[in-house]
């Protein structure tokens, strides 16, 4: 398929700059054999006792830094951890940086340019491990996506974290999880829906556009993830008992499908994944997908088309745009039923 097959016109005013409050007051579009409009807090009526929700417990770090290389201002967005002190980054203006350059972020915090590879700039920071994390919390800010045009403010420190956030390492939020509140989780518990965590440290590459004409030529970014033996067992027990696996977000889905076997069982996993899911893919683990509304021509829109069906998702997005759903990270939610390819 062509990248142009996944394009659509999105009015700029549909892009949410801030979340709704409370979080579970956002709108919800159920996409199955028909399209049905709900509110996020209606979710317990759309799932069944015995279902298992798999959530991503990654926590976003303050991954955007401002520094200077001499007189040149540099904006750094961390992308992927490579070592105790080294990160792959997207740094602007990347063309003006070269190996050996030093970027001063604060009097006690700097980074050296180690290498460049296309859009990526590899940096070695003056601090590592826990000291690096402390420096990021002192000097960094929340790495809001590029389509949110304002700068991150104090409110984003809470708004851009999910209630599941526990393990630091993401540089973008697993945004499907942003809709959940303690009250909604309590209602799901009462419904008899269990939860299990996975980790996928979301990278800034999730926002990279697909620039090739044929999607088969696209090179997917890699991200680190982990599935514990306990979560794998919970998934396998649920499926054996006839329950459904509800993935909270495309990030949880990608790590689940990475570790899924052809027979539909899940194994523990720890490592990088660069799985790229497009129409024609046969899903092994996930039955329902809870997700936000995604960018045109993005790998995430390709994924939801693979999951729920290309024509069905085109129709769903037309409905969402026509009825003023809010798009992207701080936008509304959808609940997708899987449609297997024939």
N, C-alpha and C positions, 0 to 999 in steps of 0.2 A: 504494500500500500504506500501511497505518497503522503508526505507530511501535510500537503494541502488538503487532504481528505479530512483532517482533524482541525481545520480552521473554522472559525465562526466569528460573527461581528458581536462585540460586547460593548454596549455604551459605557463610557468612563464612569458615569454616576452609579453603576452597579457594583463598583469595587468598594468594598467596605474599608474605611479608614480606621474605624474603632469597632470593638465588639458591642453587641447589645447587652443590656443589663436587666435582670440577671442572665447569666450565660444560657440557661435552659429555656429562655424566652425566644430564642432564635427560631426561624421557620425551618420546617423539615419537609422534604419532598421524598415520598416513598416511590421507588421506581421498580415496578414489577410488571405484570401483564397489563396493568393500568397505572396511571399516575394519580397519586393521592396527596393532598396537602395537609400537613399537620404542624404542630409546634414540637420542638425538641423534647419538652417534658412529656409528650405523648409516647415516647419510645417504649415504656414498659408494656403498652397495649399491643405493640407490634412484634414483640419477641415472645418466646414460649418458655415455660418452666423446663429446666434441663438444658437450655442453651448455655453456651460458654462465650463470654466476651473476652477477647484477647486485646490487651491495651499495651501501648508503648510507654515504658516508664523512664525514657530518657529525659534529661533536664537540660534546658537551653543555658548555655554560658554567655556572658557578655562579650560576644565574639567580634564586635566592631570597635576598632581602635583608630585614633587620630594621632599622626606623628609627623615628623619633618625629616627630610633628607636634605641637609643644608637649608636653603631657602624654599625648597619645594615642599608643599603640603602633601601628605600621603594618607589615604584612607585604606585601612587594612580590614578585610573580612576573613576571619579564619574559616578554613574549608574542611581540612581533615588532619587529624593528629598523626604525625609520622614518627615521633619519638618523645622523650622526656621534655626536650626543649624545642623541637622542630615541628612546624606545621606547614602544610600546603595552604596557600592563601590566594585570594583574589585581591590584588593591591592596585590602587589607582594613584597616579598614572603609571601603569606597569611598564609602558614603553620607556620611561625615563629612569627606570631602575636597572641596575646591573649587579652581577655577583661581586661581593666585597663591599657594597654600599651599606651604611649604617643608618637605620631609621630610629630617631630618638622620639620616644613616646612620652617619657617623663624623666626627671633627673636621675631616677634610680631604675629605669626600665627602658630597654631598647631592643632592637632586632637587627640581625645581619642578613643581607640577601645572600643565600647560598646558591640558588640556581633558579632558572626560568624555563618554563615549558609551556609554550603557547600562552594561554590566559593565566596560568598558574605561576605564582611566585613562591618559592620555598624560602622560609625564614627560620633562622635560629635565634631564639630569644635569650636574653641575658639571665633569665630565671627559668627554672624547670620544675616539674612535678607540682607539689602543693604550693610552692612559692609562685609559680607561674599562674596558677588559678587565683591566688590571692591578688596578684597584680592585675589580672583581668577584671576582677570584681572592683578593684580600686579605679582603674582607668578606662575600662571598656563600657560599652552600652549594648542594649539589646539589638541584635541584628535583624531588624524588621525587613521584610522582603522588599525588593526594588519597586514593586508596583504600589506600595504604600509610600506616598511622596513626602510625607512629613518625617521629621526626625523623631527618634524614640524619646519618650518622656518617662517620668517616674512611674506613671500608671502602667506602662508596658512591662515593667519588672514583674508584675503579678499577672497582667492580662495575657502575656505571651508565654505563660507556663500552664501546663495542664495540672489537674488535681492528682494525676498519677506520677508527676515528675519526681524522680528519686535519684537517678544516676547521671551525674554531670557529664556532658560530652557533646551534645547536639549544638549546631550553630543555626538551626532553624527548628521551629516548633513542629511537632506532629499535630497539626492543627485540628484534625478531627476530634481530638481529645479536649479541645478548649471549651466545648459545649457542656461538659459534665459538671455538675454541682453535687455537694454532699446530699442534698435532698433527692436529686435524680438517682444517685447511686443507692440510696436507701430504698427507693421505690423499686429499683431493679432487684435488689436483694429480696424484698418482699415478694416479688414476682417469681422468685426461684431461679434467677439468672446468676450464674457464677462468673467470676473474673479470674484471669490469669495474666501475668505480665510477660512481655518480651522486651528486649532492648534493641533499638536501632538508632544509633547516633546520626541524626539527619544532618547531611552536609549541605553547604550552600549550592552545590551542584544541582540540587533539586529544582532550582530556579533557572538553570541554563536552558536557553532555547534550543530546539532541534533545528539545526542549520542545513541538514542534508535534504535532498529532494525525496529520496527513497528511505523509509524508516529503517529498512534492513541495514543501511549503512551507518546508522547512528551508534556512537560509542557511549555507553552508559557509564556514569560516574560510579565509583564504589563507595560503600559505607560499611562501618563496622557494626556487627550485631551479635546478639547472643540469645539463645533459647535454653532455659534450664531443663534438667531432667524432670523436674516437678511439673513444669508447664507442658512439656511434651507428653507426659503421662496423663495430665488433665485433658488435653486435646484428644488423645487416643481413647480415653475412657468415655468422653462425651460422644464421640462419633460411634463408638461401639454400642452405646446405650440409645442411639437414635437421636441425640441432640444435635443442634446446629452450631457451627463455629461462626461467631460474629466478629469480624475484624474491625477494630476501631482504628480506621485510617489505612491509607495505602502503605505507610511505613511498616505497620504490623503485618499487613498482608504480604509484603515483599520478603520479609524475613521468614514468615511461615512457609511461603511457597518455595523459598530457597532450600529449606530443610525438609520439605515434604517428599515422601517416597512415592513412586508410581502406584503403589497399592493403597494410597490414601493415609498412611501412617506418618507420624511426625517423629523425628529424632532430635536429640539435643544438638546444638550448634554453637560455635563460637568462631568468628572470623569475618572476613570481608564478603560482601555480596554486591554484584553488579547486575542482578537479574533485571531484564528489560522485558516487560510483559506487553504484548500487542495482540490485536485480534487474531484468533486461531489458537491461542494458548489454552491448554486444558488444565483447569485449576484442580489441585490435589487436596487442599485442606479447607479453604474458606467457602462458606455457604452464603453469608450475608456480609456486605461491606458498608460500613458507616463512614462517610467521607464528605468533605466540603466540595464546592464547585471550583473547577480548575481552569487554568489558562488555555487559550486556544493554542493548538499545535504543540502542546506540552506532552512529555512522557506520561504524566499523570492522567490527562484526558485520554490518551491511548490506552492506558491501563483500565480505566472505568469502561471504555468501549469494549475492551476484551472481556470484562467481567459480566456486564449486563446486556451486551449486544450493541453493535454500532448504530443501527437504526433507532433502537430504543433510547440510547443516550443522546443522539441528535435531537430526537423529539423532546426528551426531558429537558435539555438545555434550552431549546426554543421556548418551552413552557416557562422555565425559570426566568428567562429574560423578559418574556412578555408579561409576567405577573410580578415583576420587581423583586425577585430574590436577590440577596446580596452575595457577592462572589468573593472567593479567595480566602486568605488566612483568617480574617476576622468576620467572614460572611456566614451564610446559613449552611444547613446540613442536608445530606441526602442519605437514604437507606436503600441500598441496591440489592436486588435479588439476582443471584447468579443465573445466567443463561448459558448453557454449554453449547459449543459449536457443533453443528450437525455434520 
